[in-house]
Amino acid sequence: MQEELARMTWLDEQTLWSIAQSSLPARKQEHLAYLAELQTQRALTAEEIADLENLRQEYGRVTLRKARAYALLSMRGGRPLLADN
């Protein structure tokens, strides 16, 4: 992951915007939310635990890539992109 984030430095702005605006696919978001909720109701099976962990890791990777893309775009543009939000 660290190498991937470092390589993003050399991506063009269009690619960075694409990454910044990306998200975990809706189906995976729904499954992640379902498993997280299910976990509050009962003990998860080994397969459910593995699925939940994989989805959390994937969500984390997407989030880190988005944050890096926004940071690079902000640096290139000379102002914080999220300052107006």
N, C-alpha and C positions, 0 to 999 in steps of 0.2 A: 504494500500500500504506500509506503514511504517513497519508493522509487516512482510509482505512478504519479503521486502528487508532485514530485520534483519535475518529472517530464512535462507536466502541464504548463510549466513556465514558457515553453516554446510553442504552445498551441496558438493558433490565430484567434482573433476575437469572436468570430462566428462560432467556432467550435466551443470556446469558453462559454458563450451565451447559451449554447445548446446544453452544455453540462449544468450551468447555473439554473436553468429552467427545468431540468429533468426531475423525475421523482420515481420512487418505487412504483412498479405497475399496480394499478388499482386492485387487481385480484390478490396480489401479495400483501398489499396494505390491509385488505379485508381479512385475509387469513391470519396475519400478524395480530390484528385487533381481536379476532375471534379467540385465538390461542391465549392471548394475554388475559382476556375476560374469563375464559374457561379455567385458567390457572387460579383465579380467585374463588372458584366454585368447587373445584376438586383437584386432586393430584393428577398431574398429566402422565400419560404413558411415556415410555422411553422414546417412542417415535415422535410423539407430540413435543417432547422436550427438545429433541434434536431439530425438529422443524422450527420451533420457536427460536432456538439459538441461531440457526442458519438465517432466518428472516431478520433477526436483530442485527446480526453481523452485516448482512446485505444493506439494511437500512442505514447502518452506521457508515458503511463505505460510500453510499450515495450522498449522505449528509456531508461527509468530509470532502468529497469531490466538489459538491456544490459550494461549500465554504471557500475552498481553495480557488475555484473559478471566480467567485465574487471578489475575493481579495485581489487576485491578479487583474481583473477588470477595473477595480477601484484604483489600483496603483497605476495602471496604464492611463486611466482617465483623469487622474490627478485629484479626484474627490471621492469620498465614500459613497458608494452606490446605495447603501441602505439608510443613509442619514435622513432622508425624507420620509421614511416609513415609521 
